[in-house]
Amino acid sequence: MKGLKHFIIPFIGLKEGNHSFQYQIDNKFFEEFQYDEFNEADISVDVNFTKKNTLLELMFSINGTVNIPCDVTGEYYNQSIIGDYKLVVKFGPEFNDDNDEILIIPYDTYQINVAQYIYELAVLSVPTKRIHPNVLNGTMKSESLKKLKELEVNKEKTVEEQSTDPRWDKLKDLLTGKNT
């Protein structure tokens, strides 16, 4: 994960107070995590980093688009994503990330890598059911839909289905209670 070095925030030299970091995420970022669900990605990430005497607060905000396949048609489309995530970093005797919102790092740590948190926030901001907007509004035009229309069974009855055998008509009369 050599390509993720600029996601390391060395907080030991920062003054107490608010600090802001901005990142622009593309496919190279997701390739570092071996994640290939996105065809293209263009995501802006803002990290509001607050350094306090005994802890650190990080507020992640992402906004952008990812090009993903539709679950219904398989066609790729641009899905906008927006997400926020708050992380509190405390200091302790050993590393502990059991809690999703609180991270405990050793006392002698002087930097934090935010790449994993950005990655998780981006992936989890994509809807679980990914549907192309044109499918929702009924204007989707794709090769697969054209082929399905071509192969659709003609709803008109054939001549064979329209004419019935008179013997079956007598049995149908028994069901309806008609005696002719």
SVG drawing of the C-alpha trace seen along z (x, -y; Angstrom):
<svg xmlns="http://www.w3.org/2000/svg" viewBox="-80 -25 86 60">
<polyline fill="none" stroke="black" stroke-width="0.4" points="0.0,0.0 2.8,-2.4 0.3,-4.6 -1.5,-5.5 1.4,-7.4 -0.3,-10.8 -3.2,-9.6 -1.0,-9.5 -1.6,-12.5 1.4,-13.1 -0.5,-14.7 2.4,-15.0 3.5,-18.3 0.0,-19.8 -1.2,-22.4 -4.3,-21.8 -7.5,-22.9 -9.1,-22.2 -7.2,-21.2 -8.6,-20.4 -7.4,-17.9 -8.8,-17.4 -8.3,-14.4 -9.4,-13.6 -10.1,-9.9 -10.0,-8.0 -9.7,-4.3 -6.0,-4.1 -7.0,-4.5 -9.4,-1.5 -6.8,0.5 -4.6,0.3 -7.3,2.1 -7.8,4.6 -11.4,3.4 -12.7,3.5 -16.5,2.9 -16.2,-0.7 -15.5,-1.3 -14.6,-4.9 -14.5,-7.0 -14.4,-10.7 -14.8,-11.4 -13.9,-14.4 -13.0,-13.8 -12.8,-16.4 -11.3,-15.4 -11.9,-17.8 -9.2,-16.9 -9.6,-18.2 -6.6,-17.7 -7.4,-18.0 -5.1,-17.4 -6.2,-13.8 -7.8,-12.7 -8.3,-13.3 -11.6,-13.7 -11.9,-13.1 -15.0,-13.9 -14.9,-12.4 -17.2,-13.8 -17.3,-12.4 -19.1,-13.6 -18.7,-12.4 -19.7,-9.8 -18.8,-6.2 -19.5,-4.4 -21.1,-1.1 -23.2,1.6 -27.0,1.7 -28.3,4.7 -31.2,5.0 -29.7,4.5 -26.0,4.7 -25.5,1.3 -23.0,-1.0 -24.2,-4.4 -22.9,-7.2 -24.1,-6.8 -23.7,-9.9 -22.5,-9.1 -22.6,-11.2 -21.4,-10.1 -20.2,-11.2 -18.3,-9.4 -17.1,-10.5 -14.1,-8.8 -12.7,-9.5 -9.1,-8.5 -8.0,-7.9 -4.6,-6.9 -4.1,-3.7 -1.6,-0.9 -2.3,1.0 -4.1,0.7 -7.8,1.5 -10.3,1.0 -13.2,3.2 -15.5,0.2 -16.5,-1.4 -16.5,-4.9 -13.6,-4.8 -10.1,-3.9 -7.5,-3.4 -3.9,-3.7 -0.7,-3.3 0.7,-6.3 3.8,-6.4 2.0,-6.7 2.7,-9.9 0.6,-9.5 -2.6,-8.0 -3.4,-6.6 -7.0,-7.6 -7.1,-5.6 -8.9,-2.6 -11.7,-4.8 -12.1,-6.7 -12.2,-3.4 -14.9,-1.9 -17.0,-5.1 -16.9,-5.3 -17.8,-1.6 -20.6,-1.7 -22.0,-4.9 -23.0,-3.1 -26.7,-1.9 -27.1,1.9 -29.6,2.1 -28.0,0.3 -30.7,-0.6 -30.0,-2.7 -32.1,-6.0 -33.5,-5.2 -34.9,-1.9 -36.7,-3.7 -38.3,-6.3 -39.0,-3.7 -36.8,-5.2 -34.0,-2.7 -32.8,-1.7 -30.2,1.1 -29.3,4.0 -30.4,6.6 -33.9,4.9 -34.2,4.8 -33.4,8.5 -35.9,9.4 -38.6,7.5 -37.7,9.4 -38.0,12.7 -41.2,11.9 -44.0,14.3 -46.8,12.9 -49.8,12.4 -52.3,13.0 -53.8,16.5 -53.0,18.7 -55.8,20.3 -55.2,23.6 -55.9,22.1 -59.0,20.1 -60.9,23.2 -61.8,25.7 -62.8,29.3 -66.6,29.7 -66.0,32.6 -64.2,30.2 -67.1,27.7 -69.5,30.3 -67.1,30.9 -67.0,27.1 -70.8,27.0 -70.7,29.4 -68.4,27.1 -70.6,24.0 -73.9,25.9 -75.3,25.2 -77.2,27.9 -77.8,27.3"/>
</svg>
